[in-house]
């Protein structure tokens, strides 16, 4: 075999190896995308979920409030699905959610945007009544580090379809604590000063 023939064979072999690698990578990428889209989104099959807080700082993880949350799909941003969300149980509590695969990140405001919430949770079942689990934290602005209301474990459950719009959600009356009859002043429940970070 001549030197020219050997070079031609080497070039063809290199090209074949590059094409094979690219095809394998493309197949792996397609499988990863397929796996990501297999995860249920937040609206298909029901856009209403409940979220329940459990006090993460408590040995007993005592249960706090349960609220309803509605989701509306906004579109796709890169690898994330974006949603608008609002509550159908607590007035003027709303925000944005972003989902990648089974992970969901949320932020929102209440109390005239002085109260804030953040949630990080994952969808952990693939049934028609999906369940999610993660963390929920809430605070209010106070000009310093924020007034901590709590850090909680969160349980989320898909429960059906929402029957009110975000505008109707803004006009809801404040719910009351079923144990005390006191009007709730945060989505977590009643503010608990004893749970705040001690001031220095």
Secondary structure, 3 states (H helix, E strand, C coil): CCHHHHHHHHHHHHHHHHHHHHHHHHHHHHHHHHHHHHCCCCCCCCCEEEEEEEECCCCCCCEEEEEEEEEEEEEEECCEEEEEEEECCCCCCEEEEEEECCEEEEEEEECCCCEEEEEEEEECCCCCCCEEEEEEEEEECCCCCCEEEEEEEEEEEEEECCCCCHHHHHCCCCCECCCCCCECCECCECCCHHHCCCCC
